[in-house]
Amino acid sequence: CARFTPSSPVGEFKLFSNRYRVAVPGETVRAEAWVKTSAGATLSAMRVGLAFYDKARVQVGGFVSGNNYATAQTNYVQSLIETVVPAGTAFYREYVQAAGVVGLVYADDVFT
């Protein structure tokens, strides 16, 4: 389990995996995480997502996010994304994102 206390003034962060995974354009990839907040927390987003990169590890396109939780969740809930790898992609990484957080965010079992 990882516990995150957002350090920016507006309580936002994206925590990326440090591992680039090999991707094949046209294949389906999936990422998931179990996330929760501290009691009484407020937030506008808490979710898992994927970012895609070319051979030079330059990001291809935008971020693709899983289902979002915009209210406090004191029990673990699953955030999941399943998508097709875009053309020009050689690698991908998963991330956990939280935004507008006042309180704590926890993430567990983040994997692809």
DRENDO-1510 file (C-alpha; in Angstrom, 1 decimal, always signed):
<recs>
REC; n; res; u; v; w
REC; 1; CYS; +0.0; +0.0; +0.0 .
REC; 2; ALA; +1.2; +3.5; -0.8 .
REC; 3; ARG; +0.0; +6.5; +1.1 .
REC; 4; PHE; +0.1; +9.9; -0.7 .
REC; 5; THR; -0.1; +13.3; +0.7 .
REC; 6; PRO; -0.3; +15.7; -2.3 .
REC; 7; SER; +2.5; +18.3; -2.0 .
REC; 8; SER; +1.2; +20.9; -4.4 .
REC; 9; PRO; -1.0; +23.7; -3.1 .
REC; 10; VAL; -4.1; +22.4; -4.9 .
REC; 11; GLY; -3.5; +18.8; -3.9 .
REC; 12; GLU; -2.8; +17.3; -7.3 .
REC; 13; PHE; -0.4; +14.6; -8.5 .
REC; 14; LYS; +0.2; +11.9; -11.0 .
REC; 15; LEU; +2.4; +9.1; -9.6 .
REC; 16; PHE; +4.0; +7.2; -12.5 .
REC; 17; SER; +5.4; +3.7; -12.5 .
REC; 18; ASN; +9.2; +3.8; -13.0 .
REC; 19; ARG; +8.9; +0.9; -15.4 .
REC; 20; TYR; +8.3; +1.3; -19.2 .
REC; 21; ARG; +6.4; -1.7; -20.5 .
REC; 22; VAL; +6.7; -2.8; -24.1 .
REC; 23; ALA; +3.6; -2.0; -26.1 .
REC; 24; VAL; +2.3; -3.3; -29.5 .
REC; 25; PRO; +0.1; -0.9; -31.4 .
REC; 26; GLY; -3.4; -2.4; -31.8 .
REC; 27; GLU; -3.2; -4.6; -28.8 .
REC; 28; THR; -5.4; -4.1; -25.7 .
REC; 29; VAL; -3.7; -3.1; -22.4 .
REC; 30; ARG; -5.2; -2.8; -19.0 .
REC; 31; ALA; -4.2; -1.1; -15.7 .
REC; 32; GLU; -5.9; -1.2; -12.4 .
REC; 33; ALA; -5.5; +0.0; -8.8 .
REC; 34; TRP; -7.4; -0.2; -5.6 .
REC; 35; VAL; -7.7; +3.3; -4.1 .
REC; 36; LYS; -9.3; +5.0; -1.1 .
REC; 37; THR; -9.1; +8.2; +0.9 .
REC; 38; SER; -9.0; +9.1; +4.6 .
REC; 39; ALA; -12.3; +9.8; +6.3 .
REC; 40; GLY; -13.6; +13.3; +5.6 .
REC; 41; ALA; -11.3; +13.8; +2.6 .
REC; 42; THR; -12.4; +15.9; -0.3 .
REC; 43; LEU; -11.2; +15.5; -3.9 .
REC; 44; SER; -12.2; +16.0; -7.5 .
REC; 45; ALA; -10.4; +13.0; -9.0 .
REC; 46; MET; -8.8; +9.7; -7.9 .
REC; 47; ARG; -8.1; +7.1; -10.6 .
REC; 48; VAL; -5.6; +4.9; -12.5 .
REC; 49; GLY; -4.5; +5.7; -16.0 .
REC; 50; LEU; -2.0; +4.9; -18.8 .
REC; 51; ALA; +0.5; +7.0; -20.7 .
REC; 52; PHE; +2.0; +5.9; -24.1 .
REC; 53; TYR; +5.5; +6.6; -25.5 .
REC; 54; ASP; +7.4; +6.2; -28.7 .
REC; 55; LYS; +10.8; +4.5; -29.1 .
REC; 56; ALA; +12.5; +7.6; -27.8 .
REC; 57; ARG; +10.2; +7.6; -24.7 .
REC; 58; VAL; +8.4; +10.8; -25.8 .
REC; 59; GLN; +4.8; +10.7; -24.9 .
REC; 60; VAL; +2.3; +9.8; -27.7 .
REC; 61; GLY; -1.0; +11.5; -27.4 .
REC; 62; GLY; -2.7; +12.4; -24.1 .
REC; 63; PHE; -3.3; +10.4; -20.9 .
REC; 64; VAL; -6.0; +7.7; -20.9 .
REC; 65; SER; -7.8; +7.5; -17.5 .
REC; 66; GLY; -9.8; +4.8; -15.8 .
REC; 67; ASN; -13.0; +5.2; -13.9 .
REC; 68; ASN; -12.9; +8.2; -11.6 .
REC; 69; TYR; -13.9; +8.7; -8.0 .
REC; 70; ALA; -14.7; +12.3; -7.1 .
REC; 71; THR; -15.9; +11.7; -3.6 .
REC; 72; ALA; -14.2; +10.3; -0.5 .
REC; 73; GLN; -14.0; +6.5; -0.5 .
REC; 74; THR; -13.0; +5.1; +2.9 .
REC; 75; ASN; -13.0; +1.5; +1.7 .
REC; 76; TYR; -10.9; +0.4; -1.2 .
REC; 77; VAL; -12.5; +0.7; -4.6 .
REC; 78; GLN; -11.2; -0.4; -8.0 .
REC; 79; SER; -10.2; +2.0; -10.7 .
REC; 80; LEU; -9.7; +0.3; -14.1 .
REC; 81; ILE; -8.7; +1.2; -17.6 .
REC; 82; GLU; -8.6; -1.0; -20.6 .
REC; 83; THR; -7.7; +0.5; -24.0 .
REC; 84; VAL; -6.1; -0.2; -27.4 .
REC; 85; VAL; -2.5; +0.8; -27.8 .
REC; 86; PRO; -2.3; +3.7; -30.3 .
REC; 87; ALA; -0.2; +3.7; -33.5 .
REC; 88; GLY; +3.4; +4.9; -33.0 .
REC; 89; THR; +3.6; +3.5; -29.4 .
REC; 90; ALA; +6.6; +1.4; -28.2 .
REC; 91; PHE; +6.1; +1.7; -24.5 .
REC; 92; TYR; +3.5; +2.5; -21.8 .
REC; 93; ARG; +3.4; +3.3; -18.1 .
REC; 94; GLU; +0.6; +3.2; -15.6 .
REC; 95; TYR; -0.1; +6.0; -13.1 .
REC; 96; VAL; -2.3; +6.9; -10.2 .
REC; 97; GLN; -3.8; +10.4; -10.2 .
REC; 98; ALA; -5.5; +12.4; -7.6 .
REC; 99; ALA; -6.7; +16.0; -7.9 .
REC; 100; GLY; -8.2; +18.6; -5.6 .
REC; 101; VAL; -7.3; +16.5; -2.6 .
REC; 102; VAL; -7.6; +17.7; +1.0 .
REC; 103; GLY; -6.8; +14.6; +3.1 .
REC; 104; LEU; -5.0; +11.4; +2.3 .
REC; 105; VAL; -5.1; +9.1; -0.8 .
REC; 106; TYR; -4.1; +5.5; -0.6 .
REC; 107; ALA; -3.3; +3.2; -3.6 .
REC; 108; ASP; -2.7; -0.5; -3.4 .
REC; 109; ASP; -2.2; -3.3; -6.0 .
REC; 110; VAL; -1.4; -1.0; -8.9 .
REC; 111; PHE; -0.6; -3.2; -11.9 .
REC; 112; THR; -1.0; -3.8; -15.6 .
</recs>
